[in-house]
Amino acid sequence: MPSTINSSSYKIPIPIDGLQFYHHNDTFTLESGGSIPELTISYHTFGKLNKNKNNVIWVCHALTANSDVSDWWKNMFGSGKILDPKKHFIVCANIIGSCYGSTCPRSISSITQKAYGINFPLITIRDITKAHNLLRQHLAIKEISLCIGGSCGGHQVMEFAYLIPQKIKKIALLVTSARETAWAIASHAAQRLAIKADSTWQNNDNLAGQNGLKAARGMALLGYRTFNSYIDAQTDDSEKLENFKAASYINYQGKKLQNRFYAQCYFLLTKTLDTHHIGRGRGGIRVALNELKMPAFILSIESDVLIPPVEQHLLAEHIPNADFISLDSTYGHDGFLVEASTINDLLLDWLDKF
């Protein structure tokens, strides 16, 4: 269960080696008009920044991942791979709102001296990348050679590239979209209903809403994989009447998230996902995408039902220097994690052009 990290104002659910912390002591103004009186960003770095401060690969993680990219993207990390700490200075920051050391609903407010809980203000994908940029400045990074992310990590990459287009030289957008679709928003709303159905979810403690979180995770898993992947892996051999493999799998995955995440953070972050819209206030999606002039690697997974290929085709059509790659995988949306070895090779081939 939760382990204390002295550099943070709350208990991080799981031990994470190598965490570093940047503290921004000024008020952080949010896109919604709200604010946070001070901000902490936890992060990992690998490798060394060169003299020109431009050998940087910045990784934007997905919804419930953390900044230790060497752990969850193992097949893309290491010597000779896309994330090679011998060549690059690799940075990955825990997004604000998440519970791995960055400011989130379980953080202690300097004003009330209590955890924010359900009163934590709405944050957007733009707020997350605005926080990333504070960290970039703190680390004295002049230029990002490649900014890469999958799923909502890809949302962040787009916003980061729009925020500092002269400083990000190439982007890689994996199974992502220009805005959150009605399909995804509906899924998030259903998951929040599951959390709200847990009578403890508004309690101001770290374990509030954990049974609701377990249910929400089970619902989310239906969009992460595919019909065929469940048939192949979770079909029972015997003619049983209960205790089916598929049900056990959902229960197991729900418990895993219970042990490593907080329900109030998950609730907030699903609302953050809903805010994603690259064209908001910028003349629309097509106009905004056209502003991303840097080379872009766009990966689509044919079986993805959460953010399907039509969304990546839209990106490729309107980002001027885009290269579109379609990957055939049985793993659906989760393919950007499961198929990391293949994606690593595709990215290396793409980078050879520059």
C-alpha positions in Angstrom: 0.0 0.0 0.0 1.0 3.7 -0.1 4.7 4.5 0.6 5.8 7.9 1.8 8.0 10.0 -0.5 9.6 12.8 1.5 9.9 15.2 -1.4 6.1 15.2 -2.0 3.2 16.3 0.1 1.3 13.1 -0.2 1.9 9.3 -0.2 2.6 7.9 -3.6 0.8 4.6 -4.0 3.8 2.6 -5.1 7.6 3.0 -4.7 9.2 4.6 -7.8 13.0 4.7 -7.9 14.8 7.6 -9.4 12.1 10.3 -9.0 13.2 13.9 -9.1 11.2 16.9 -8.1 10.8 20.4 -9.4 9.0 22.9 -7.2 7.4 25.9 -8.8 6.6 28.3 -5.9 4.5 30.8 -7.9 0.8 30.5 -8.6 0.1 28.3 -11.5 -2.9 29.7 -13.5 -5.1 27.2 -15.3 -6.8 27.4 -18.6 -10.2 27.1 -16.9 -9.5 30.4 -14.9 -8.7 28.6 -11.7 -5.2 28.3 -10.2 -3.0 26.2 -7.9 -1.0 28.3 -5.4 2.2 26.3 -6.0 3.2 23.3 -8.2 5.3 20.2 -7.9 6.4 18.2 -10.9 8.0 14.8 -10.4 10.1 13.4 -13.3 12.8 11.1 -14.5 15.8 11.8 -16.6 18.2 9.4 -18.3 21.5 10.2 -20.0 23.2 13.5 -20.1 22.4 16.8 -21.7 25.0 17.8 -24.3 26.8 21.1 -24.5 24.3 22.5 -27.0 21.4 21.3 -24.8 19.6 19.8 -27.7 20.0 16.0 -27.6 16.7 15.7 -25.8 13.9 13.1 -26.3 10.8 14.1 -24.3 8.4 11.3 -23.5 4.8 12.1 -22.6 3.2 9.3 -20.7 -0.3 7.9 -21.0 -3.2 8.1 -18.4 -2.1 6.0 -15.5 1.6 5.5 -16.4 4.4 7.2 -14.6 7.6 8.9 -15.5 9.9 5.8 -15.4 9.8 5.2 -19.1 12.6 2.6 -18.8 10.1 0.4 -16.9 6.9 0.6 -19.1 8.5 1.0 -22.5 11.4 -1.5 -22.0 11.5 -2.5 -25.6 12.1 1.0 -26.7 14.6 1.9 -24.1 18.4 1.1 -24.0 21.4 0.9 -26.2 20.7 1.1 -29.9 17.0 1.8 -29.3 14.9 4.9 -29.9 15.3 5.9 -26.2 19.1 5.5 -25.9 20.5 7.2 -22.8 24.0 6.9 -24.3 23.0 9.3 -27.1 20.1 11.2 -25.7 19.0 13.1 -22.6 15.6 11.5 -22.0 12.9 13.3 -20.0 9.6 12.1 -18.8 7.4 14.1 -16.3 4.5 12.8 -14.3 1.5 14.8 -15.4 -0.2 17.1 -12.9 -3.3 15.5 -11.6 -1.7 12.1 -11.4 -0.6 10.6 -8.1 3.1 9.8 -8.7 4.6 12.9 -7.1 3.2 15.8 -9.2 0.6 18.0 -7.7 -2.8 16.3 -7.7 -6.0 15.9 -5.7 -4.2 14.1 -2.9 -1.7 17.0 -2.5 -1.8 19.1 0.6 -3.0 22.7 -0.2 -0.7 25.3 1.2 -3.9 27.4 1.9 -6.1 24.9 3.8 -3.3 22.5 5.0 -5.6 19.7 3.9 -5.6 17.5 0.7 -7.5 19.1 -2.1 -9.6 16.0 -2.6 -12.6 16.5 -4.9 -12.1 20.3 -4.8 -9.0 20.1 -7.0 -9.6 22.4 -10.0 -10.1 21.2 -13.5 -6.9 20.8 -15.5 -6.6 20.5 -19.2 -4.1 18.9 -21.5 -2.8 22.5 -22.2 -2.2 23.0 -18.5 -0.2 19.8 -18.4 2.1 20.9 -21.3 2.4 24.4 -19.7 3.7 22.6 -16.6 6.1 20.5 -18.9 7.5 23.7 -20.3 8.3 25.0 -16.8 10.2 21.9 -16.2 12.0 22.2 -19.6 13.1 25.7 -18.6 14.3 24.5 -15.2 16.4 21.8 -16.9 17.9 24.4 -19.3 16.8 22.5 -22.3 17.1 24.7 -25.5 15.7 22.2 -28.0 13.8 18.9 -28.0 15.0 16.7 -30.8 11.9 14.4 -30.5 8.8 14.6 -28.5 6.9 11.3 -28.4 3.7 10.0 -26.7 1.0 7.5 -27.1 -2.7 7.8 -26.4 -3.2 10.9 -24.2 0.6 11.2 -24.3 0.1 12.0 -27.9 -2.5 14.7 -26.9 0.3 16.3 -24.8 2.8 16.1 -27.6 0.5 18.0 -29.9 -0.1 20.7 -27.4 3.6 20.9 -26.4 4.5 21.3 -30.1 1.9 24.0 -30.5 3.2 25.8 -27.4 6.9 25.9 -28.3 7.0 25.0 -32.1 10.5 26.5 -32.6 12.0 24.3 -29.9 10.5 20.9 -30.8 12.1 19.6 -33.9 10.2 16.3 -34.5 7.1 14.7 -33.0 5.8 11.1 -32.8 2.1 10.8 -32.3 1.0 7.2 -31.5 -2.7 6.2 -31.5 -3.9 9.7 -30.7 -6.4 12.2 -32.0 -6.8 15.9 -32.6 -9.6 16.1 -30.0 -11.3 13.7 -27.6 -14.1 12.0 -29.4 -17.7 11.7 -28.2 -17.0 7.9 -28.0 -14.1 8.4 -25.6 -15.9 11.1 -23.6 -18.9 8.8 -23.1 -16.6 6.0 -21.9 -15.0 8.4 -19.4 -18.4 9.6 -18.2 -19.5 6.0 -17.5 -16.3 5.4 -15.6 -16.9 8.4 -13.4 -20.4 7.1 -12.7 -18.8 3.9 -11.4 -16.6 5.9 -9.1 -19.5 8.1 -7.9 -21.4 4.9 -7.1 -18.8 4.2 -4.4 -20.2 6.0 -1.4 -16.7 6.7 -0.1 -15.4 8.6 -3.2 -15.8 12.1 -1.7 -14.0 11.2 1.5 -10.8 13.2 1.9 -8.4 10.3 2.2 -6.2 8.4 -0.2 -8.3 5.2 -0.3 -11.6 7.1 -1.1 -13.5 5.5 -3.9 -11.3 2.5 -4.5 -14.0 0.1 -5.3 -15.4 2.6 -7.7 -12.0 2.9 -9.3 -11.8 -0.9 -9.7 -15.1 -0.9 -11.6 -14.0 2.1 -13.7 -10.8 0.2 -14.7 -12.8 -2.8 -15.7 -15.0 -0.6 -18.0 -11.9 1.1 -19.5 -10.3 -2.3 -20.4 -13.1 -3.0 -22.9 -11.7 -0.1 -25.0 -8.0 -0.9 -24.5 -8.1 -4.3 -26.2 -10.2 -5.9 -28.9 -13.0 -8.5 -29.3 -10.5 -11.0 -30.8 -7.9 -10.5 -28.1 -10.5 -11.3 -25.4 -11.7 -14.3 -27.4 -8.2 -15.6 -27.8 -6.9 -15.1 -24.3 -10.0 -15.2 -22.0 -12.3 -18.0 -23.5 -12.8 -20.8 -21.1 -12.1 -24.4 -22.1 -14.7 -26.0 -19.8 -18.5 -25.6 -19.9 -18.6 -23.8 -16.5 -21.5 -21.7 -15.1 -19.4 -19.1 -13.3 -15.9 -17.9 -12.4 -15.1 -17.2 -16.1 -11.6 -16.3 -17.2 -12.7 -13.0 -18.7 -14.4 -12.0 -15.5 -11.3 -12.9 -13.4 -9.1 -10.9 -15.8 -11.2 -7.8 -15.3 -11.3 -8.3 -11.6 -7.5 -8.8 -11.5 -6.7 -5.7 -13.5 -9.1 -3.6 -11.4 -7.3 -4.7 -8.2 -4.0 -3.8 -9.8 -5.1 -0.3 -10.4 -6.5 0.0 -6.9 -3.1 -0.8 -5.6 -1.2 1.8 -7.6 -3.6 4.7 -8.1 -6.1 7.0 -6.4 -9.7 7.2 -7.4 -9.9 11.0 -7.1 -6.9 11.4 -9.4 -8.4 9.0 -11.9 -11.7 10.9 -11.8 -10.0 14.2 -12.4 -7.8 12.8 -15.3 -10.7 11.4 -17.2 -12.2 15.0 -17.2 -8.8 16.2 -18.3 -8.9 13.9 -21.3 -12.3 15.2 -22.2 -10.8 18.7 -22.6 -8.5 17.8 -25.4 -9.1 19.8 -28.5 -6.1 21.1 -30.4 -8.3 23.6 -32.3 -10.0 25.2 -29.4 -9.6 29.0 -29.7 -7.2 28.6 -32.6 -9.5 28.6 -35.6 -10.4 25.0 -35.5 -8.6 21.6 -35.8 -7.4 21.9 -39.4 -5.9 25.4 -38.8 -4.2 24.3 -35.6 -2.7 21.1 -37.1 -1.4 23.1 -40.0 0.7 25.1 -37.6 2.7 21.9 -36.6 5.3 22.3 -39.3 7.9 19.9 -37.8 8.3 16.4 -39.2 5.7 14.1 -37.6 5.5 10.3 -37.3 1.9 9.2 -36.9 1.1 5.7 -35.9 -2.3 4.0 -36.3 -3.3 0.6 -35.1 -5.9 -0.9 -37.3 -7.8 -2.7 -34.5 -7.9 0.2 -32.1 -11.5 0.9 -31.1 -10.8 3.6 -28.5 -9.0 6.0 -30.8 -9.5 4.4 -34.2 -7.5 4.9 -37.4 -9.8 7.6 -38.8 -8.4 9.9 -36.1 -4.8 9.4 -37.1 -5.7 9.8 -40.8 -7.1 13.2 -39.9 -3.8 14.1 -38.3 -1.8 12.9 -41.3 -4.0 14.9 -43.7 -3.6 18.2 -41.9 -0.1 18.1 -40.3 2.1 19.4 -43.2 5.1 17.1 -42.8 3.5 14.0 -41.6 4.4 10.3 -42.3 1.6 7.9 -41.6 2.3 4.3 -40.5 -0.4 1.7 -40.0 0.3 -1.2 -37.7 -1.7 -4.5 -37.8 -2.0 -5.7 -34.2 -4.5 -7.9 -32.3 -4.0 -5.8 -29.2 -6.0 -2.7 -30.2 -5.3 0.5 -28.4 -2.8 -1.2 -26.0 -0.7 -2.1 -29.0 1.3 1.1 -28.6 2.7 -0.6 -25.4 2.6 -4.3 -26.3 4.1 -3.8 -29.8 6.9 -1.6 -28.5 9.7 -3.6 -30.3 8.0 -3.2 -33.7 7.3 0.5 -33.1 10.9 1.0 -32.0 12.1 -0.3 -35.4 9.6 1.8 -37.3 10.7 4.9 -35.5 14.4 4.2 -36.1 13.7 3.7 -39.8 11.8 7.0 -39.9 14.5 8.9 -38.1 17.1 7.6 -40.5 15.6 10.0 -43.1 16.8 13.1 -41.2 
